[in-house]
Amino acid sequence: MSHSRDQPFNHISDLPNIFTTYRKSVEPLRNCPRESQPRPNQLPPLPPELPPQAGPFMIPNTLEDLKSALLKPFADDSSFGLPEPPSWPAGTLSAHPFTGGETAAQERLSHLISSGAMTRYKATRNGMLGLDFSTKLSAYLNIGNLTARQIHWAMFNFEEGRGEGENAEGYGRAETEGTAAVRFELLWRDYMRLCTRKYGNKLFDVHGFRSRENEQNPKLPNSTNLPASQSQNTTSGPSKKHWAYLDQNTRPIFTRFCAGRTGASLIDASNRELILTGYTSNRARQNVASFLSSHLGLDWRLGAEWYEFLLIDYDVSNNWGNWQYVAGVGNDPRLGRTFNPVKQALDYDPKGEYVRAWLPELRGVKLVKDKFNGSKGDKDTKGVSETEEIDENKLLGLYQPWSLPEEEKVKLGLKGLDWVDKPLVKIPFSVGGRGRGRGNGEWRGRGRGRGRFRGRAKGSGRGTAP
Ligand SMILES: Cc1cc2nc3c(=O)[nH]c(=O)nc-3n(C[C@H](O)[C@H](O)[C@H](O)COP(=O)(O)OP(=O)(O)OC[C@H]3O[C@@H](n4cnc5c(N)ncnc54)[C@H](O)[C@@H]3O)c2cc1C
């Protein structure tokens, strides 16, 4: 959003290590961005002669040929080497069905402004299902179809009551909570880039940006589950190849993680969504990264590389910087924050809609309080109606299907599924007294079966988490 020459420090080494400190140094964000560059009148001419392409590569001549060349790896192996890849669940729609290009990017921006989605953004941004809970501008930004300045100025005009969106809430009323929150997130994007510039290759270091301090910290992730060739630094090539390097204990765990078969439903729903659509929400990403690094105790870079391979909005700084942050080796002042995916599901998927959308095997799990069951037909397979009350204890079975009653597992045909019979991790959690004292917990310990929750939950993501 802000220009690299407009930073409040002379040298990149002076970039604050804490986002909030940096943010305060550049606020008010609404005053930050420079004018957008004008649209060029013409493109620079092509070079007079294009050398012929040497085999085996071919330059496609049409858009269709280009698309099929790009998609060839998917067509050749859409399983990505997974023995049990997910397939598209009936009735579920992608949260990211957009096509690329500048025109599509401008249309999306225009839709967000004129539909009021920008104004509502602060309240909806933690959603996981649907088209408009967040802007879905990341891929356009990262590919270069759109700039953060263009987003800022479109919102600015809206706030000033100029241009489109006159029927949307917030038009002409200066900065709204929603537009301010979008600027806040775009500043995270700037900050991740600046961190990359400051720390260079440490972006890929298992010990993160603060590698020297972190090496001394026994609580932080280690690279013992990777062989030396992988644990040195950085990453290489698509995941399918690097699975060959994983040791015998790690490989089956990581494979089940990738395929969405861990047994923690929020994580599995997100990873299946990712593999099928190339997108998953920020809320889900935070949970997935925390699950891999803290609950499974794996090297966070495995997850970062899997994301790099699949994300439609992949961006080197945002991806690796966020993975570091959640894994507790990045620039998070609250190092080692850990998300409880059961509590997070209860908070952000309180009707189980997201889990049911991507884990069709669980659509028959009964959620409605017993007094409603049987009285209104089998509503559970379609969701929960407005008048029905959800039993939170039953929701816990949806979020961790190993904990469902045996007879329900048999009835739903769940017996024999690895992720139901043998979850990679069982997360202790109980519902205590109608929404309070839900056993909020901080995960202690690393690796399978060694953790336990205690105290209040860290990582609710409501503080300064991106
Ligand atoms: C483990 C993990 C991996 C991630 N990998 C990527 C990645 O490869 N590419 C990527 O663009 N984002 C990444 N993010 C950040 C964030 O999840 C996505 O930018 C966001 O979900 C994209 O959807 P959106 O455009 O609807 O976001 P919105 O919520 O609408 O946010 C608006 C814009 O702000 C920026 N933004 C939002 N959240 C963040 C954040 N946490 N860090 C930096 N910028 C942010 C993005 O440019 C986004 O388009 C990652 C987050 C996590 C936790």
The ligand as a Tripos MOL2 file, in Angstrom:
@<TRIPOS>MOLECULE
LIG
   53    58     1     0     0
SMALL
NO_CHARGES

@<TRIPOS>ATOM
      1 C1         -0.4520  -20.0490    6.7660 C.3       1 LIG1
      2 C2         -0.8740  -18.8830    5.8920 C.ar      1 LIG1
      3 C3         -0.4570  -18.8190    4.5770 C.ar      1 LIG1
      4 C4         -0.8100  -17.7210    3.7700 C.ar      1 LIG1
      5 N1         -0.3820  -17.6800    2.4740 N.ar      1 LIG1
      6 C5         -0.6890  -16.5980    1.7100 C.ar      1 LIG1
      7 C6         -0.2310  -16.4960    0.3680 C.ar      1 LIG1
      8 O1          0.5050  -17.3450   -0.1520 O.2       1 LIG1
      9 N2         -0.6180  -15.4180   -0.3650 N.ar      1 LIG1
     10 C7         -1.4000  -14.4230    0.1700 C.ar      1 LIG1
     11 O2         -1.7160  -13.4600   -0.5300 O.2       1 LIG1
     12 N3         -1.8130  -14.4930    1.4370 N.ar      1 LIG1
     13 C8         -1.4950  -15.5410    2.2240 C.ar      1 LIG1
     14 N4         -1.9530  -15.6020    3.5200 N.ar      1 LIG1
     15 C9         -2.6790  -14.4360    4.0830 C.3       1 LIG1
     16 C10        -4.2150  -14.4870    3.9540 C.3       1 LIG1
     17 O3         -4.6900  -15.7190    4.4300 O.3       1 LIG1
     18 C11        -4.6800  -14.2870    2.5200 C.3       1 LIG1
     19 O4         -4.1000  -13.1110    1.9950 O.3       1 LIG1
     20 C12        -6.1940  -14.1090    2.4530 C.3       1 LIG1
     21 O5         -6.8340  -15.2150    3.0300 O.3       1 LIG1
     22 C13        -6.6080  -13.9680    0.9910 C.3       1 LIG1
     23 O6         -7.9880  -13.8490    0.8760 O.3       1 LIG1
     24 P1         -8.6530  -12.4230    0.6350 P.3       1 LIG1
     25 O7         -8.0290  -11.7370   -0.5190 O.co2     1 LIG1
     26 O8        -10.1110  -12.6270    0.6030 O.co2     1 LIG1
     27 O9         -8.2090  -11.6700    1.9690 O.3       1 LIG1
     28 P2         -8.8990  -10.4230    2.6980 P.3       1 LIG1
     29 O10        -9.2670  -10.8620    4.0560 O.co2     1 LIG1
     30 O11        -9.9540   -9.8370    1.8820 O.co2     1 LIG1
     31 O12        -7.7100   -9.3810    2.8620 O.3       1 LIG1
     32 C14        -7.4610   -8.3300    1.9020 C.3       1 LIG1
     33 C15        -6.0460   -8.4360    1.4260 C.3       1 LIG1
     34 O13        -5.1530   -8.1800    2.5140 O.3       1 LIG1
     35 C16        -3.9980   -9.0010    2.4130 C.3       1 LIG1
     36 N5         -3.9390   -9.8930    3.5750 N.ar      1 LIG1
     37 C17        -4.9660  -10.4050    4.2860 C.ar      1 LIG1
     38 N6         -4.5110  -11.1610    5.3120 N.ar      1 LIG1
     39 C18        -3.1640  -11.1170    5.2320 C.ar      1 LIG1
     40 C19        -2.1160  -11.6990    5.9890 C.ar      1 LIG1
     41 N7         -2.3550  -12.4950    7.0480 N.pl3     1 LIG1
     42 N8         -0.8440  -11.4700    5.6220 N.ar      1 LIG1
     43 C20        -0.5550  -10.6810    4.5710 C.ar      1 LIG1
     44 N9         -1.5080  -10.1040    3.7930 N.ar      1 LIG1
     45 C21        -2.7990  -10.3210    4.1310 C.ar      1 LIG1
     46 C22        -4.1620   -9.8270    1.1400 C.3       1 LIG1
     47 O14        -3.4800   -9.1770    0.0950 O.3       1 LIG1
     48 C23        -5.6690   -9.8240    0.9220 C.3       1 LIG1
     49 O15        -6.0280   -9.9730   -0.4300 O.3       1 LIG1
     50 C24        -1.6100  -16.6830    4.3240 C.ar      1 LIG1
     51 C25        -2.0370  -16.7830    5.6440 C.ar      1 LIG1
     52 C26        -1.6790  -17.8590    6.4210 C.ar      1 LIG1
     53 C27        -2.1480  -17.9330    7.8540 C.3       1 LIG1
@<TRIPOS>BOND
     1     1     2 1
     2     2     3 ar
     3     2    52 ar
     4     3     4 ar
     5     4     5 ar
     6     4    50 ar
     7     5     6 ar
     8     6     7 ar
     9     6    13 1
    10     7     8 2
    11     7     9 ar
    12     9    10 ar
    13    10    11 2
    14    10    12 ar
    15    12    13 ar
    16    13    14 ar
    17    14    15 1
    18    14    50 ar
    19    15    16 1
    20    16    17 1
    21    16    18 1
    22    18    19 1
    23    18    20 1
    24    20    21 1
    25    20    22 1
    26    22    23 1
    27    23    24 1
    28    24    25 2
    29    24    26 1
    30    24    27 1
    31    27    28 1
    32    28    29 2
    33    28    30 1
    34    28    31 1
    35    31    32 1
    36    32    33 1
    37    33    34 1
    38    33    48 1
    39    34    35 1
    40    35    36 1
    41    35    46 1
    42    36    37 ar
    43    36    45 ar
    44    37    38 ar
    45    38    39 ar
    46    39    40 ar
    47    39    45 ar
    48    40    41 1
    49    40    42 ar
    50    42    43 ar
    51    43    44 ar
    52    44    45 ar
    53    46    47 1
    54    46    48 1
    55    48    49 1
    56    50    51 ar
    57    51    52 ar
    58    52    53 1
@<TRIPOS>SUBSTRUCTURE
     1 LIG1         1 GROUP 0 **** ****
